[in-house]
Amino acid sequence: EEWQVRGAAQASKAEIDDDGVVSSRILRKTIKDFRLGKELGEGSYSTVVLATDKTTARQFAVKILDKKHIIREKKVKYVNIEKNALNRLGKRDGIIHLFHTFQDIASLYFVLDYAPNGELLTLIKRFGSLNEECVRYYSAQIVDAVKYMHDNGVIHRDLKPENILIDSEGRIQITDFGTAKMLDQKEDGSYPLDCRATSFVGTAEYVSPELLNDKHCGKACDIWAFGCIVYQMIAGKPPFKATNEYLTFQKVCKVQFAFSAGFPMIVRDLVKRILVLKPRDRITLRGIQQHWFYNQVDWNDHASIWNSKPPEIA
Ligand code: ADE
């Protein structure tokens, strides 16, 4: 369902279904149903604000997008991608949940899960780096969530520690699907591995060489970004980092990165299998799951991945 730009009167009025009945099922919320609190984050096209449902007292994060700005900058397509991707993925551990969408004259609103423990990036920065056990805990959740995304035909395309939030139980929640790619389902109901050429480029430090070289973006792009994130959780900084984007891109294309002395061998081995130039030579998510770093992880046991206590950080 695409955003329908409705008039002011309609936008705030209760909606009436096909039979002319006001139905609670389609009665949309409005921003007046929430008490707005502190700002949680700011993007180029949106602001995320803490919001409390006035009737249930439940907290949410409301992403507010300025319609004029979105239209002026031709970003309507991306707003719809975010909505469609989140709706396709539904409620799932590891994926930020979209509860409601609505609009008024000036703004579009996404009512999302509130992740009170902030970004994975903040966690990495606060502690400098994470130990092996923490890296296993967070990265196993990322693998499980990305696998679910890919199995449902969604490529995120901008995975990075800023887009991985930590919920009240210390579990990861992937957010920011505005630059996702929705794959079209094949006849047998499965989704293809790849998609056509694209003009899209994500964030310099996490962008894959195939996207820079061939403008090619498949599931392997998310796996590359995952490798960069795993490296960063151990090293405290991403593997490809330079003083400007151009120099970063050059490093990415040459797969020019190094491990510091203390970098654990088992994680080195994993990262080396991910940060591989050709996407077809790169390890798959299934291959990652079978890597010895995850020997103790039972990938079929959803609860063991999502319901166990996060390890102490040190
Ligand atoms: N910052 C951006 N989105 C957020 C969310 N859903 N919860 C907490 N902080 C956020």
Boltz pocket constraint, residues with backbone or C-beta under 6 A from the ligand:
constraints:
  - pocket:
      binder: B
      contacts: [[A, 40], [A, 41], [A, 48], [A, 61], [A, 96], [A, 112], [A, 113], [A, 114], [A, 115], [A, 116], [A, 118], [A, 165], [A, 175]]
      max_distance: 6.0
